[in-house]
Amino acid sequence: MWAGGGHADNEALPEEIGMRSGIGSLIYIVIGVIVASSHHYFTHADRLKPLLSALLAVALWPLLLLGINLHIK
């Protein structure tokens, strides 16, 4: 521990790590919603299969950018 009594600048407290991962997860989900929406995964999302397709698209949005179709038939 350094003379200031806190933690060193290069060490993160567990709360800080949790906050960073929470913000990172939120950003990932927001990007997923945007990408899934741009690929029309929220069309007819009031039924089960389109809803599952939309959830998969949000969770696996990098695959959409690679051209993989996640629509459940």
N, C-alpha and C positions, 0 to 999 in steps of 0.2 A: 504494500500500500504506500502511496506517496504521501508527502507531508500535508496535503490538503485534506486528507481524511476520506476522500471519495474514491472513485475508481479511476484507473489510468485511462487516458484518452483512447487507447486502442482496444479496450475491453468494453463489451456491451453488457448491460444488466439484462437479466431474463425478461423484464417488462419491456425493455427496448426491442429485444429480439421478437417478442410476441407482437408488438405494435407494427414492426416492419413486415412481418409475415402476414399480418392481418390486412395491411394496406396493399401488399403485393397480391394477396388473394382477391381483394376487392377489384383491383385494377385488372387482373386476369379475367374475372367474371364479366366486368364491364366491356372489355374488349371482345370476349366471347359473345355477349349479347349483340354487340354491334356487327360482328362478322356474321353471326347466324341470321340476323335480321337482313343483312345485305344479300344473303343467299336464300332468302324467302323461307326460312324454317319456322317462322311464326304464323304462316298462312294456315288457317284451319287448325290452330293449336287448341281448339276446344274439344277435340276428340283424342282418344288415348294414343294411337300410333303417331299422329303428328306432334303431340305433346312430348312423347318419348324421343322423337327425332330432334325436336327443339332442345331438349335437355342434353342430349348427346352432343349436339352441335355446339352448345355453349361450353360444355366441359372439354370437348376435343377440337376446339376451333382451329388449332394449327393444321389439322388434317384437312379442313375445308380450304385453307390457303394452298394446299398441295393438290387440290382438285378431287379429293375423295368425297363421294356422295354418302351422307349419313342418313338419308331418308329411309325410314323403315317402311317396307311395303307390306 
